[in-house]
Amino acid sequence: MPQTVRDVMTTRPITLPVDATIVMAAKMMRDQGIGDILVTKEDGTLCGLVTDRDIVIRAIAEARDASMTPVGALCSSDLVTVTPEQDVADVVALMRSNAIRRIPVVDRDGAQPVGIVTLGDMALERDPRSVLSDISAAPPNA
């Protein structure tokens, strides 16, 4: 029986509102030991994804004021998403065809974030003995 996204996704993803500052996002990433945060509108619908790389490339390298710049100004907003019911093979195909490492999981209406699937999640699922699986399972650096 094919596995579904629900079987491999990280549930209860970390989210921040679109007007949260870059500093807030960076602190959240540090405190949670993660490299991405889903960005939501006031009503909780998904509107973007911000990564630690986005903060470095789109904010720090451009000398933006991290305490004033909202995550909405630098997050990726043209997102590829999946639902919990989709087949894991769909996720692999989407990651390959779009050259992405993270895919938000949304409810059936396609609006509310319910999880996230990362390349690391897929590595752990596909081959728990792989080097990428070992790296993905390791605790974050302090």
PyRosetta script that sets phi, psi and omega in degrees:
from pyrosetta import init, pose_from_sequence

init()
pose = pose_from_sequence("MPQTVRDVMTTRPITLPVDATIVMAAKMMRDQGIGDILVTKEDGTLCGLVTDRDIVIRAIAEARDASMTPVGALCSSDLVTVTPEQDVADVVALMRSNAIRRIPVVDRDGAQPVGIVTLGDMALERDPRSVLSDISAAPPNA")
pose.set_psi(1, 129.1)
pose.set_omega(1, -179.2)
pose.set_phi(2, -64.0)
pose.set_psi(2, 144.7)
pose.set_omega(2, 176.8)
pose.set_phi(3, -80.9)
pose.set_psi(3, 152.2)
pose.set_omega(3, 177.3)
pose.set_phi(4, -105.9)
pose.set_psi(4, 166.1)
pose.set_omega(4, 177.1)
pose.set_phi(5, -56.0)
pose.set_psi(5, -38.3)
pose.set_omega(5, -179.9)
pose.set_phi(6, -54.4)
pose.set_psi(6, -32.7)
pose.set_omega(6, -177.7)
pose.set_phi(7, -71.6)
pose.set_psi(7, -23.8)
pose.set_omega(7, -173.7)
pose.set_phi(8, -119.2)
pose.set_psi(8, -13.3)
pose.set_omega(8, -173.9)
pose.set_phi(9, -73.0)
pose.set_psi(9, 156.5)
pose.set_omega(9, 170.0)
pose.set_phi(10, -87.4)
pose.set_psi(10, 122.1)
pose.set_omega(10, -178.7)
pose.set_phi(11, -87.0)
pose.set_psi(11, 167.0)
pose.set_omega(11, -179.3)
pose.set_phi(12, 49.7)
pose.set_psi(12, 62.6)
pose.set_omega(12, -178.0)
pose.set_phi(13, -65.4)
pose.set_psi(13, 152.6)
pose.set_omega(13, 176.9)
pose.set_phi(14, -75.2)
pose.set_psi(14, 129.8)
pose.set_omega(14, -179.9)
pose.set_phi(15, -128.5)
pose.set_psi(15, 156.3)
pose.set_omega(15, 172.2)
pose.set_phi(16, -138.5)
pose.set_psi(16, 149.2)
pose.set_omega(16, 175.9)
pose.set_phi(17, -69.4)
pose.set_psi(17, 154.8)
pose.set_omega(17, -176.3)
pose.set_phi(18, -56.9)
pose.set_psi(18, -25.8)
pose.set_omega(18, -178.7)
pose.set_phi(19, -94.3)
pose.set_psi(19, 3.0)
pose.set_omega(19, 175.8)
pose.set_phi(20, -65.1)
pose.set_psi(20, 149.4)
pose.set_omega(20, -177.4)
pose.set_phi(21, -82.5)
pose.set_psi(21, 163.3)
pose.set_omega(21, 176.6)
pose.set_phi(22, -61.0)
pose.set_psi(22, -38.1)
pose.set_omega(22, 177.6)
pose.set_phi(23, -59.7)
pose.set_psi(23, -44.0)
pose.set_omega(23, 178.6)
pose.set_phi(24, -60.2)
pose.set_psi(24, -42.8)
pose.set_omega(24, 179.9)
pose.set_phi(25, -64.5)
pose.set_psi(25, -45.1)
pose.set_omega(25, -179.1)
pose.set_phi(26, -62.7)
pose.set_psi(26, -42.6)
pose.set_omega(26, 178.6)
pose.set_phi(27, -65.1)
pose.set_psi(27, -39.8)
pose.set_omega(27, 178.6)
pose.set_phi(28, -63.1)
pose.set_psi(28, -43.9)
pose.set_omega(28, 178.3)
pose.set_phi(29, -61.0)
pose.set_psi(29, -45.1)
pose.set_omega(29, 179.1)
pose.set_phi(30, -61.6)
pose.set_psi(30, -48.9)
pose.set_omega(30, -176.0)
pose.set_phi(31, -66.5)
pose.set_psi(31, -33.3)
pose.set_omega(31, -178.0)
pose.set_phi(32, -93.3)
pose.set_psi(32, -9.6)
pose.set_omega(32, -178.8)
pose.set_phi(33, 66.7)
pose.set_psi(33, 40.8)
pose.set_omega(33, -177.7)
pose.set_phi(34, -125.9)
pose.set_psi(34, 168.4)
pose.set_omega(34, -179.5)
pose.set_phi(35, -119.0)
pose.set_psi(35, 7.6)
pose.set_omega(35, 179.9)
pose.set_phi(36, -152.1)
pose.set_psi(36, 152.0)
pose.set_omega(36, 177.3)
pose.set_phi(37, -138.7)
pose.set_psi(37, 136.4)
pose.set_omega(37, 175.3)
pose.set_phi(38, -80.8)
pose.set_psi(38, 138.1)
pose.set_omega(38, -178.0)
pose.set_phi(39, -105.6)
pose.set_psi(39, 131.0)
pose.set_omega(39, -175.7)
pose.set_phi(40, -123.4)
pose.set_psi(40, 154.2)
pose.set_omega(40, 173.7)
pose.set_phi(41, -77.5)
pose.set_psi(41, 175.5)
pose.set_omega(41, -178.8)
pose.set_phi(42, -57.1)
pose.set_psi(42, -33.6)
pose.set_omega(42, -179.3)
pose.set_phi(43, -85.2)
pose.set_psi(43, 5.3)
pose.set_omega(43, 177.4)
pose.set_phi(44, 89.0)
pose.set_psi(44, -0.8)
pose.set_omega(44, 179.1)
pose.set_phi(45, -76.9)
pose.set_psi(45, 147.5)
pose.set_omega(45, -178.2)
pose.set_phi(46, -69.6)
pose.set_psi(46, 132.8)
pose.set_omega(46, 176.5)
pose.set_phi(47, -131.9)
pose.set_psi(47, -6.4)
pose.set_omega(47, 179.3)
pose.set_phi(48, -178.5)
pose.set_psi(48, 179.0)
pose.set_omega(48, 177.6)
pose.set_phi(49, -142.7)
pose.set_psi(49, 130.6)
pose.set_omega(49, 178.3)
pose.set_phi(50, -118.4)
pose.set_psi(50, 136.3)
pose.set_omega(50, -179.7)
pose.set_phi(51, -116.0)
pose.set_psi(51, 166.2)
pose.set_omega(51, 176.3)
pose.set_phi(52, -61.0)
pose.set_psi(52, -33.4)
pose.set_omega(52, 177.7)
pose.set_phi(53, -66.7)
pose.set_psi(53, -40.2)
pose.set_omega(53, 176.4)
pose.set_phi(54, -57.1)
pose.set_psi(54, -42.2)
pose.set_omega(54, -178.8)
pose.set_phi(55, -62.4)
pose.set_psi(55, -42.7)
pose.set_omega(55, -179.6)
pose.set_phi(56, -69.9)
pose.set_psi(56, -50.9)
pose.set_omega(56, -173.4)
pose.set_phi(57, -75.1)
pose.set_psi(57, -43.2)
pose.set_omega(57, -173.3)
pose.set_phi(58, -95.5)
pose.set_psi(58, -11.7)
pose.set_omega(58, -178.7)
pose.set_phi(59, -120.2)
pose.set_psi(59, -64.5)
pose.set_omega(59, -175.9)
pose.set_phi(60, -62.0)
pose.set_psi(60, -48.6)
pose.set_omega(60, -178.1)
pose.set_phi(61, -64.9)
pose.set_psi(61, -22.6)
pose.set_omega(61, 178.4)
pose.set_phi(62, -98.7)
pose.set_psi(62, 9.8)
pose.set_omega(62, 177.6)
pose.set_phi(63, 56.6)
pose.set_psi(63, 37.3)
pose.set_omega(63, 175.3)
pose.set_phi(64, -76.1)
pose.set_psi(64, 151.6)
pose.set_omega(64, 177.0)
pose.set_phi(65, -77.8)
pose.set_psi(65, 104.7)
pose.set_omega(65, -174.6)
pose.set_phi(66, -65.7)
pose.set_psi(66, -22.6)
pose.set_omega(66, 179.8)
pose.set_phi(67, -84.0)
pose.set_psi(67, -10.0)
pose.set_omega(67, -179.0)
pose.set_phi(68, -117.4)
pose.set_psi(68, -24.0)
pose.set_omega(68, -175.1)
pose.set_phi(69, -80.9)
pose.set_psi(69, 125.7)
pose.set_omega(69, 178.4)
pose.set_phi(70, -76.8)
pose.set_psi(70, 149.8)
pose.set_omega(70, 178.5)
pose.set_phi(71, -60.3)
pose.set_psi(71, -27.2)
pose.set_omega(71, 178.2)
pose.set_phi(72, -61.4)
pose.set_psi(72, -22.2)
pose.set_omega(72, -179.5)
pose.set_phi(73, -79.4)
pose.set_psi(73, -15.2)
pose.set_omega(73, -177.8)
pose.set_phi(74, -131.1)
pose.set_psi(74, -1.8)
pose.set_omega(74, -179.4)
pose.set_phi(75, -74.5)
pose.set_psi(75, 155.1)
pose.set_omega(75, 172.9)
pose.set_phi(76, -76.4)
pose.set_psi(76, 129.4)
pose.set_omega(76, -176.8)
pose.set_phi(77, -114.9)
pose.set_psi(77, -13.7)
pose.set_omega(77, 177.5)
pose.set_phi(78, -91.4)
pose.set_psi(78, 77.7)
pose.set_omega(78, -170.2)
pose.set_phi(79, -92.8)
pose.set_psi(79, 145.2)
pose.set_omega(79, 167.2)
pose.set_phi(80, -92.8)
pose.set_psi(80, 129.2)
pose.set_omega(80, 180.0)
pose.set_phi(81, -128.2)
pose.set_psi(81, 162.2)
pose.set_omega(81, 174.4)
pose.set_phi(82, -134.8)
pose.set_psi(82, 167.8)
pose.set_omega(82, 175.2)
pose.set_phi(83, -109.4)
pose.set_psi(83, 160.5)
pose.set_omega(83, -178.6)
pose.set_phi(84, -59.8)
pose.set_psi(84, -25.3)
pose.set_omega(84, -176.3)
pose.set_phi(85, -81.7)
pose.set_psi(85, -13.6)
pose.set_omega(85, -177.1)
pose.set_phi(86, -68.5)
pose.set_psi(86, 154.9)
pose.set_omega(86, 179.6)
pose.set_phi(87, -73.2)
pose.set_psi(87, 143.4)
pose.set_omega(87, 178.9)
pose.set_phi(88, -59.0)
pose.set_psi(88, -33.0)
pose.set_omega(88, 178.2)
pose.set_phi(89, -59.9)
pose.set_psi(89, -32.0)
pose.set_omega(89, 176.6)
pose.set_phi(90, -62.8)
pose.set_psi(90, -40.4)
pose.set_omega(90, -179.7)
pose.set_phi(91, -64.0)
pose.set_psi(91, -45.5)
pose.set_omega(91, 179.1)
pose.set_phi(92, -59.2)
pose.set_psi(92, -46.2)
pose.set_omega(92, -180.0)
pose.set_phi(93, -62.2)
pose.set_psi(93, -42.0)
pose.set_omega(93, 179.5)
pose.set_phi(94, -66.2)
pose.set_psi(94, -41.6)
pose.set_omega(94, 178.5)
pose.set_phi(95, -62.2)
pose.set_psi(95, -42.9)
pose.set_omega(95, 180.0)
pose.set_phi(96, -66.8)
pose.set_psi(96, -50.7)
pose.set_omega(96, -173.9)
pose.set_phi(97, -69.2)
pose.set_psi(97, -26.3)
pose.set_omega(97, -179.3)
pose.set_phi(98, -105.3)
pose.set_psi(98, 0.1)
pose.set_omega(98, -178.7)
pose.set_phi(99, 50.5)
pose.set_psi(99, 52.7)
pose.set_omega(99, -179.8)
pose.set_phi(100, -123.3)
pose.set_psi(100, 157.6)
pose.set_omega(100, -177.1)
pose.set_phi(101, -110.7)
pose.set_psi(101, -12.0)
pose.set_omega(101, -177.0)
pose.set_phi(102, -138.4)
pose.set_psi(102, 138.6)
pose.set_omega(102, 176.7)
pose.set_phi(103, -133.5)
pose.set_psi(103, 119.2)
pose.set_omega(103, 175.3)
pose.set_phi(104, -65.3)
pose.set_psi(104, 144.4)
pose.set_omega(104, 176.3)
pose.set_phi(105, -106.3)
pose.set_psi(105, 126.3)
pose.set_omega(105, -177.2)
pose.set_phi(106, -118.9)
pose.set_psi(106, 162.7)
pose.set_omega(106, 177.9)
pose.set_phi(107, -67.3)
pose.set_psi(107, 176.5)
pose.set_omega(107, -176.8)
pose.set_phi(108, -60.0)
pose.set_psi(108, -27.4)
pose.set_omega(108, 178.3)
pose.set_phi(109, -77.8)
pose.set_psi(109, -10.5)
pose.set_omega(109, 178.5)
pose.set_phi(110, 76.3)
pose.set_psi(110, 19.9)
pose.set_omega(110, -174.5)
pose.set_phi(111, -116.2)
pose.set_psi(111, -49.1)
pose.set_omega(111, -174.3)
pose.set_phi(112, -90.0)
pose.set_psi(112, 127.6)
pose.set_omega(112, 176.7)
pose.set_phi(113, -71.8)
pose.set_psi(113, 133.5)
pose.set_omega(113, 179.0)
pose.set_phi(114, -122.3)
pose.set_psi(114, -6.3)
pose.set_omega(114, -179.6)
pose.set_phi(115, 178.5)
pose.set_psi(115, -174.1)
pose.set_omega(115, 175.6)
pose.set_phi(116, -149.8)
pose.set_psi(116, 144.7)
pose.set_omega(116, 175.4)
pose.set_phi(117, -118.1)
pose.set_psi(117, 128.3)
pose.set_omega(117, -179.6)
pose.set_phi(118, -114.2)
pose.set_psi(118, 165.5)
pose.set_omega(118, 175.4)
pose.set_phi(119, -56.7)
pose.set_psi(119, -38.6)
pose.set_omega(119, 177.5)
pose.set_phi(120, -62.2)
pose.set_psi(120, -41.4)
pose.set_omega(120, 176.6)
pose.set_phi(121, -58.9)
pose.set_psi(121, -43.1)
pose.set_omega(121, -178.6)
pose.set_phi(122, -68.0)
pose.set_psi(122, -37.3)
pose.set_omega(122, 178.7)
pose.set_phi(123, -65.0)
pose.set_psi(123, -43.4)
pose.set_omega(123, 178.4)
pose.set_phi(124, -61.9)
pose.set_psi(124, -38.4)
pose.set_omega(124, -178.5)
pose.set_phi(125, -72.4)
pose.set_psi(125, -46.4)
pose.set_omega(125, -174.2)
pose.set_phi(126, -73.7)
pose.set_psi(126, -42.5)
pose.set_omega(126, -177.5)
pose.set_phi(127, -151.8)
pose.set_psi(127, 89.5)
pose.set_omega(127, -176.2)
pose.set_phi(128, -60.9)
pose.set_psi(128, -14.1)
pose.set_omega(128, -178.9)
pose.set_phi(129, -97.0)
pose.set_psi(129, 0.7)
pose.set_omega(129, -177.4)
pose.set_phi(130, -73.1)
pose.set_psi(130, 159.5)
pose.set_omega(130, 177.9)
pose.set_phi(131, -60.5)
pose.set_psi(131, -43.1)
pose.set_omega(131, 179.3)
pose.set_phi(132, -61.4)
pose.set_psi(132, -37.3)
pose.set_omega(132, 176.8)
pose.set_phi(133, -63.4)
pose.set_psi(133, -43.0)
pose.set_omega(133, 178.3)
pose.set_phi(134, -60.3)
pose.set_psi(134, -45.0)
pose.set_omega(134, 179.8)
pose.set_phi(135, -64.8)
pose.set_psi(135, -43.8)
pose.set_omega(135, -177.8)
pose.set_phi(136, -65.8)
pose.set_psi(136, -32.8)
pose.set_omega(136, -177.7)
pose.set_phi(137, -83.1)
pose.set_psi(137, -15.3)
pose.set_omega(137, -177.9)
pose.set_phi(138, -69.0)
pose.set_psi(138, 146.7)
pose.set_omega(138, 177.0)
pose.set_phi(139, -66.9)
pose.set_psi(139, 152.3)
pose.set_omega(139, 180.0)
pose.set_phi(140, -66.6)
pose.set_psi(140, 157.2)
pose.set_omega(140, 175.4)
pose.set_phi(141, -67.4)
pose.set_psi(141, 147.3)
pose.set_omega(141, -179.8)
pose.set_phi(142, -78.6)
pose.dump_pdb("model.pdb")
